[in-house]
Amino acid sequence: MIIKLRQGVVMTTFMFLAFFLATIPSVEAKVLDVHGGVQNEYVYEEVFFLTGKPIKFTGKATVTERESKDRVTTTHKFSLTSGTDDKLTRTVMYETVRTTRDDKGQTTSSTSVKSFSEKVTIGKMSYTLDDYQLSQASISDNRPASDFYSGNLVGRKIYKVNNTNELVTVHLTGRNMGYENFWGATETQLVDYEIESALGKAFIKSKVSDSKSKTLQYEPHMPDLSSFVGGYVAINSSNTIGEYTYDIPYGSGKGTVHLSKENVPIIERLIVPKFRDLSGNWAKDHIERLYSLGIFEESSPFFAPNVPMNRYEFTVGVLKAVNLRVLEQPKNQKVPRTPIFKDLDPKDPDYLLIESAVEKGIIKKGDYFKPKASLTRVQATAILIRALGMEGRAPSPGYQTRFLDDSQIESWAKDSVYMGSELGLIQGSNHYFLPYNPLTRAQASALIIRFLDFMENDLKQNYRDDVLFFN
């Protein structure tokens, strides 16, 4: 078997495409600011250290954005309290300039502070922000199935104490990393703060990660006298976790503060599958999930799980699963559209998906697509890895894959097979990959499920847990 499925993993990242593309919330995950705070839809929390001890502030935080061409202006407003009299108010406006390189499929951005105000009152002490400088830069690699990005920041904040000439300076250095796709998103930010004051130096480290994901849960239908036995619920969830570690020699010494906030999930019911030929089939759950999501739009009550999957249905299914944005059809086009492949009809409702896939490098252009031909293992693997944009992570040419039939894997597919194996999307049979064996419809369904699980679970593990807890 080509499919590698992990035992005990609850499959996630799914929704009914035909309806929910327009109704689900954005999956964008974004750490709110550089202060290490966490939030849900009700409250925001962060920890303040300038007095020499950690003080937790909670309250309201809002973010507004205004976009004009390649510039985005983002305004953060905080109104927080700690106890009865302690207050923190902050308003910062950031300006981000973006540069998109369509030829590279990448976007760079640079962010600076446009305006600021901040005042913190704790008992008889007050800290008023006198200067705030920040330089933040990031790069985003925009792949068909997911965007991957990374950034760095440096900055300095200077506070006046009790409106005197006494100053407290906070030096910031940090980095962030994240991904965003239709099924999940995570951003993790690591920032180091060095506090300089008349009392001495203090050192703070903050780690904060914001994640959003979509999970699918089966719900049995309790009454027996019904036209169906159960269906799926799509659950959209999001949460933010944070941690501060501090070393304040003149104050509280060393310690750790943990923060966590979770949003109320949003649920949607999906279309109920009613196939009659899946009883006892090992891929029944995978097939029904994909049908519920609209990835496979079967009109027959029979799925035929053991017949070969064809190239066209698999390709369209994967492209729908990643919510690939299609090229726009020219308005009022009088001349018939020339098909990108001689054996495809531009009038087909899914034709523009194939054309967009060629434009984005998922499918290689040729004279014929062979839509009804049986899908081979190597073709399926290449489509998935190219959608992720990870074929370039393979070693320099000349390497061998871990499969005993490595010599049978043609050069055009070798990078994809290597990465598919490394990422856990595929495995061989007795150490053989069997690249040109056809995939059954059941096997293809399980492979797409594993691919979607990778885009949410595996990426989330890598961008959150691996960074926060193992670095």
Stockholm file with secondary structure:
# STOCKHOLM 1.0

chainA/1-471         MIIKLRQGVVMTTFMFLAFFLATIPSVEAKVLDVHGGVQNEYVYEEVFFLTGKPIKFTGKATVTERESKDRVTTTHKFSLTSGTDDKLTRTVMYETVRTTRDDKGQTTSSTSVKSFSEKVTIGKMSYTLDDYQLSQASISDNRPASDFYSGNLVGRKIYKVNNTNELVTVHLTGRNMGYENFWGATETQLVDYEIESALGKAFIKSKVSDSKSKTLQYEPHMPDLSSFVGGYVAINSSNTIGEYTYDIPYGSGKGTVHLSKENVPIIERLIVPKFRDLSGNWAKDHIERLYSLGIFEESSPFFAPNVPMNRYEFTVGVLKAVNLRVLEQPKNQKVPRTPIFKDLDPKDPDYLLIESAVEKGIIKKGDYFKPKASLTRVQATAILIRALGMEGRAPSPGYQTRFLDDSQIESWAKDSVYMGSELGLIQGSNHYFLPYNPLTRAQASALIIRFLDFMENDLKQNYRDDVLFFN
#=GR chainA/1-471 SS CCBCCCTTCCCBCCCCHHHHTTTSCCCCCCCCCTTCCEECSSCEEEEECTTSSCEEEEEEEEEEEEEETTEEEEEEEEEEEETTTEEEEEEEEEEEEEEEETTTTEEEEEEEEEEEEEEEEETTEEEEEEEEEEEEEEEEEECSSCEEEEEEEEEEEEEEETTSSCEEEEEEEEEEEEEECSSEEEEEEEEEEEEEETTEEEEEEEEEEEEEEEEEEEEECCCSSSSCSEEEEEEEEEEEEEEEEEEETTTTEEEEEEEEEECCCEEEECCCCCCSSCTTCTTHHHHHHHHHTTSSCCCSSCCCTTSBCBHHHHHHHHHHHTTCCCCCCCTTCCSCCCCSSTTCCTTSTTHHHHHHHHHTTSSCCCSCCCTTSBCBHHHHHHHHHHHHTCGGGSCSTTCCCSSTTGGGSCHHHHHHHHHHHHTTSBCCBTTBCCTTSBCBHHHHHHHHHHHHHIIIIIHHIIIIIHHHHCC
#=GC SS_cons         CCBCCCTTCCCBCCCCHHHHTTTSCCCCCCCCCTTCCEECSSCEEEEECTTSSCEEEEEEEEEEEEEETTEEEEEEEEEEEETTTEEEEEEEEEEEEEEEETTTTEEEEEEEEEEEEEEEEETTEEEEEEEEEEEEEEEEEECSSCEEEEEEEEEEEEEEETTSSCEEEEEEEEEEEEEECSSEEEEEEEEEEEEEETTEEEEEEEEEEEEEEEEEEEEECCCSSSSCSEEEEEEEEEEEEEEEEEEETTTTEEEEEEEEEECCCEEEECCCCCCSSCTTCTTHHHHHHHHHTTSSCCCSSCCCTTSBCBHHHHHHHHHHHTTCCCCCCCTTCCSCCCCSSTTCCTTSTTHHHHHHHHHTTSSCCCSCCCTTSBCBHHHHHHHHHHHHTCGGGSCSTTCCCSSTTGGGSCHHHHHHHHHHHHTTSBCCBTTBCCTTSBCBHHHHHHHHHHHHHIIIIIHHIIIIIHHHHCC
//
